[in-house]
Amino acid sequence: MNTTNVNPARNGVTTTVQVSSAGYNHGNSASIRFNTQDLGENFYNRGLNVAVFDEFTGQPIFGTTFDTFNSGNSESFTQFVSTLPLGRIVAIAIKDDANFNLSERGKRACKSLGSRLIDDLQFRSSWAIIGQTGAAPGTATEKLSNQAAVTCSREITATKVSVPSFTIAATSAGNNWGNMAQVTCNGELVFFTGGYQRGLNVVVFDPSNGRHIVIGAILINKD
C-alpha cells in the first residue's frame, strides 16, 4: 500500500443523498436515493434500512437492513455501526417499524451518527437520517414523525483525496476441484472468525483504505 491513486475528475463534484421514511400507518415504505437513483426496491424491508456512503466521494459503498422489530437485530446494528471508519456517512430510513426491539445500545449507536431525535421514536414512527460516524448528537440531518412520512436530504461535495492502492484476489474451488476458498488483499490472506466454510464466503472492503469489514461473512449451504 505504498502507492496512491487520486481521481481529480471527481474533485468538487456534488452529489445529493435523499432519504424517505414512512411507518406502517403512513405509507409503509423507505427510500434512499443517490442523486436521482434509488438504491433499489428489493433493498428495503421492515426495520432500519441502512446505506453507507464514502465521505470523500459521496459514492455509495454498502446497503443492508436491520429488522429491529425482532429481538437480537438491534445488537447486530450496534456492532455494524461500531465497525465503520470515523467520518463515514450513514443514511437510515425506517419502513414499517424499527422501535419495538431497538435497545438503548442501538439508540446510542444512532446518537453516535449525530441523531438527536432517536429517543422520541415510537412504534411505527417515520424516521429518516443522514449522519456521520463520530458526529455529536444533533449534528445529523434528520426528520421524525409519529403522524406522517418524512424526507430529508444532504449534499456531499467530493474532495481530492489520496487513496492507497491495493489488490484484492478471490479464489474459489468446488468440492471436486480442491474444495477451498480464500480472499487476499495485497497478497495477504484475509482471516475472519470461523474461517472459510461451505457456501458463500463474503468479505466487504473499505475502498478508501483497503481494510476489510466482514458483514455476514459466511452463508452456509445446509442442504
C-alpha positions in Angstrom: 0.0 0.0 0.0 2.8 2.4 -0.8 1.4 4.0 -3.9 -1.7 6.3 -4.0 -4.4 7.0 -6.6 -6.1 10.3 -7.0 -9.2 11.0 -9.0 -9.1 14.7 -9.7 -12.0 14.4 -12.1 -14.4 14.0 -9.1 -12.9 16.9 -7.1 -15.6 19.4 -6.4 -18.4 17.2 -7.8 -21.6 17.5 -5.6 -23.9 14.6 -5.1 -27.2 14.5 -3.2 -28.4 11.8 -0.8 -32.1 11.8 -0.1 -33.8 9.6 2.5 -37.5 9.0 2.8 -39.3 7.0 5.5 -42.9 6.0 6.1 -44.0 4.0 9.1 -46.6 1.3 8.7 -49.6 3.6 9.1 -48.2 6.3 6.9 -47.2 4.5 3.7 -45.1 1.6 4.9 -42.1 2.5 2.7 -38.5 3.5 2.7 -36.2 5.0 0.0 -32.6 6.1 -0.1 -31.5 7.9 -3.3 -28.1 8.8 -4.6 -28.8 11.8 -6.9 -31.9 10.6 -8.8 -31.1 6.9 -8.5 -32.9 4.8 -5.9 -30.6 2.2 -4.4 -33.2 -0.5 -5.2 -36.7 -1.5 -4.2 -35.6 -5.0 -3.1 -33.2 -3.5 -0.6 -35.9 -2.1 1.7 -37.5 -4.2 4.4 -39.1 -3.7 7.8 -36.8 -2.0 10.3 -33.7 0.2 9.8 -32.7 0.4 6.1 -29.1 1.5 6.1 -26.9 2.8 3.3 -23.2 3.7 3.8 -21.5 6.4 1.6 -17.9 7.4 1.2 -17.4 10.8 3.0 -14.9 12.0 0.4 -16.5 11.0 -2.9 -20.2 10.7 -1.9 -20.3 7.3 -3.6 -22.5 4.5 -2.1 -20.5 1.7 -0.5 -22.9 -0.7 1.1 -26.6 -1.2 1.9 -28.4 -3.6 4.3 -31.4 -3.8 6.6 -31.6 -4.5 10.4 -35.1 -5.6 11.4 -35.1 -4.2 14.9 -38.8 -5.1 15.3 -37.4 -8.5 16.1 -35.1 -9.1 19.1 -31.4 -9.5 18.5 -31.1 -7.4 15.4 -30.5 -4.2 17.5 -27.2 -5.6 18.7 -26.2 -6.5 15.1 -26.9 -2.9 14.1 -24.9 -1.6 17.0 -21.9 -3.8 16.1 -22.2 -2.8 12.4 -22.0 0.9 13.3 -19.0 0.3 15.5 -17.1 -1.3 12.6 -17.4 1.8 10.3 -14.5 4.2 9.9 -14.7 7.6 11.6 -16.4 10.1 9.4 -18.3 7.7 7.2 -21.7 8.9 6.0 -24.6 6.7 7.0 -28.2 7.1 5.8 -31.1 5.3 7.6 -34.8 5.0 6.6 -37.4 3.2 8.7 -40.0 1.0 7.0 -43.0 -0.4 9.0 -41.4 -0.2 12.4 -37.9 -0.2 14.0 -38.7 0.8 17.6 -40.3 -2.3 19.1 -37.0 -4.1 20.0 -34.5 -1.2 19.4 -32.3 -1.4 22.5 -30.7 1.5 24.4 -27.3 0.5 22.9 -28.9 0.7 19.4 -30.2 4.2 20.2 -26.7 5.2 21.4 -25.4 4.0 18.1 -27.8 6.3 16.3 -26.7 9.2 18.5 -23.1 8.4 17.5 -24.2 9.2 14.0 -25.4 12.6 15.1 -29.1 11.9 15.9 -30.9 14.0 18.5 -34.4 12.6 17.8 -34.0 8.9 18.3 -35.2 9.0 21.9 -38.6 10.3 20.5 -39.0 7.3 18.2 -42.3 5.5 18.8 -43.9 2.3 17.5 -44.3 2.6 13.7 -42.8 6.1 13.6 -41.3 7.5 10.4 -37.6 8.4 10.8 -35.0 9.4 8.2 -31.4 10.4 9.0 -28.2 11.2 7.1 -25.5 11.2 9.7 -21.8 10.5 10.1 -19.8 8.2 12.4 -18.3 10.0 15.3 -20.7 13.0 15.0 -22.0 14.8 18.0 -25.8 14.3 18.8 -27.8 16.9 17.0 -25.5 17.5 14.0 -27.1 15.0 11.6 -29.7 15.8 9.0 -32.8 14.0 10.2 -36.6 14.1 10.4 -39.0 12.1 12.6 -42.8 12.0 12.7 -45.3 9.8 14.5 -48.1 11.0 12.2 -46.7 11.3 8.6 -44.0 10.2 6.2 -40.7 12.2 6.3 -37.9 13.1 3.9 -34.5 14.7 4.4 -31.5 15.3 2.1 -27.9 16.3 2.2 -25.3 17.4 -0.4 -21.8 15.8 -0.4 -19.1 17.6 -2.3 -16.2 15.3 -3.4 -12.7 16.4 -2.3 -9.3 15.4 -3.8 -8.1 12.6 -1.6 -5.1 10.4 -1.9 -6.3 6.8 -1.7 -3.9 3.8 -1.0 -3.9 1.4 -3.9 -4.4 -2.3 -3.1 -5.0 -5.6 -4.9 -7.8 -7.9 -4.0 -7.9 -11.5 -5.1 -10.6 -14.1 -4.6 -10.1 -17.9 -5.2 -12.8 -20.5 -5.3 -12.6 -24.2 -5.8 -15.7 -26.5 -5.6 -15.6 -29.9 -3.9 -14.2 -31.7 -7.0 -11.6 -29.1 -7.8 -9.8 -28.5 -4.5 -12.7 -27.7 -2.1 -11.2 -24.3 -0.9 -11.9 -20.6 -0.8 -9.8 -17.6 0.1 -9.7 -13.8 -0.3 -6.4 -11.9 -0.2 -5.5 -8.2 -0.1 -2.1 -7.3 -1.4 -1.2 -11.0 -1.2 -2.1 -11.4 2.5 -4.9 -13.8 3.4 -8.0 -12.2 5.0 -8.9 -14.1 8.2 -12.3 -14.0 9.9 -14.0 -15.9 12.7 -14.9 -19.4 11.8 -12.6 -19.5 8.7 -13.7 -20.2 5.2 -16.5 -22.7 5.1 -19.0 -24.3 2.7 -21.3 -21.8 0.9 -20.8 -18.1 0.2 -17.7 -16.6 1.9 -18.2 -12.8 1.7 -15.7 -10.1 2.6 -16.5 -6.4 2.2 -13.6 -3.9 1.8 -13.4 -0.2 2.5 -12.5 1.4 -0.8 -10.7 4.3 0.9 -8.0 2.2 2.6 -8.3 -1.5 1.7 -9.3 -2.6 5.2 -11.9 -5.4 5.3 -15.2 -5.3 7.1 -16.8 -8.7 7.5 -20.6 -8.5 7.4 -22.4 -11.8 7.5 -19.2 -13.4 6.3 -20.5 -16.9 5.6 -23.8 -18.2 4.2 -23.5 -21.9 4.7 -25.4 -24.2 2.4 -27.1 -26.7 4.7 -28.7 -28.9 2.1 
